Amino acid sequence: QVQLVESGGGLVQAGDSLRLSCAPSDSTFRSYSMGWFRQAPGKEREFVVTINWSGGTTYYADSVKGRFTISRDNAKNTVYLQMNNLKPEDTAVYYCAAGGATSRSSRSYDLWGQGTQVTVSS
């Protein structure tokens, strides 16, 4: 069974940076769009950013635009989320997802990772 394995979460202070990674276990996912979503306690899962198969198209949530950067290395079968100038409101479980469409909707993604916790202290 294909899996998405996330890593890179942790506890940081406001203003710090983190880089999340997502590595699908199947190389065929190089042809898929990859997205990051997050869910804070007591809130619904929300869209963060997505990237198409080639890396040529990206969409960001307004709340992270200018601070977060998504990229992918298809040779390494890995997607990255560079998060700079982190804020306490970025605290959430971050999920990597794979799907056929470069979409802000979680319904467009067929496979999800287990999530990685990001906690930003003030």
N, C-alpha and C positions, 0 to 999 in steps of 0.2 A: 504494500500500500504506500502510495506517495505521501510524503510528509513535508511540512515546512518547519524548519528548525530556526527559531529566533535566538539571538544572543545580544548582549551588550547593555542590558538594562542595569539600573543601580540607583543609589542614593547620591544626589549631588546638591550643591547649593545654587541658589538663584544666580544666574549669570554664567554658570558653567556650561560645558558641552558634553554630549554623549554621542556615540555612534552605535546605532543598532544595525544588526546584520540579519539577513534571512536567507537561508540556503535550502532550496528544495532538494529533496532526495533523488529527484528524477530530472535528468538533463533536458527532457522534452519541454520543461517549463521555460526554457529560453524563449519560446515562441509566445508566451503568455504575458499579459499585462499583470503587473504586480502592484499591490496597494498596501498602504499602512492605515490602520484604523486604531482608535483608542477608546477606552472606556474608563471613566472615572467612577469612584464609588457613588452609587445612587443615581447615576446618569446613564443614558442610553449610549450605545456604541456610536462613535462619530467618525466621519471621514477625516483623514489627515492629508494624504497625498497619494498619487498614483503615477505610474510610469508605463509607457507602452513597451512592446517587446524590444524595440531597437534603442530605446532611451531618448528618442527624438521628441516625444510628447510627454509632458508632465502637467498635472493639475494639482494645485495646492489649496487647502483650506485657508481662508483669509486670516485665521488666527495664527497660522504658522508661517505665512508667506514672508520671505526675507530673513527668516531665522532657521528654517529647516530646508535641507536639500536631499532629494532622493537621487540615487544613481544605481546603475547596475553594471556588473561585469559578467557578461554572458560566458566568457571563457572560464570563469570561476564559478559560474552558476550561482551567483550571489547578488542580492539586492541590499543596498545600504540606505540608512536614514541618518544623515548627519544633523544633529540638533544642537544649535548654538543659542546662546543667550537664553537659557532655559528659565522658565517662570514657574512659580508654584502652581499655577493653573494648568501647567502641562502634566502634572502628576496624574498618572493613569496606567492601566495595563495596555501595552501596545501590541497590536496583532498584525501580523503579516498575512496577506491573502493573495491568491492567484486566480486569474479568471481570463475569459476571452475578450473582454471589453475594457477599455481604459475609461473607467467610470467612477463617479463619486458615490455611487450607490453600492451598498454592501451586497445587494441582491445579485450583482454582476459577478461576484466572486464565488468560485466553487470549492476552493480549498483554503483552509485557515490553519495558521499555526496555533500553538498553545498559549502564546502571549508572553510578554516579558514586562516586568514591573519597572516603571520609571517614577521615582519620587524626587521632587524638587523642594527643598526646604528654603524658607525665606530668611 
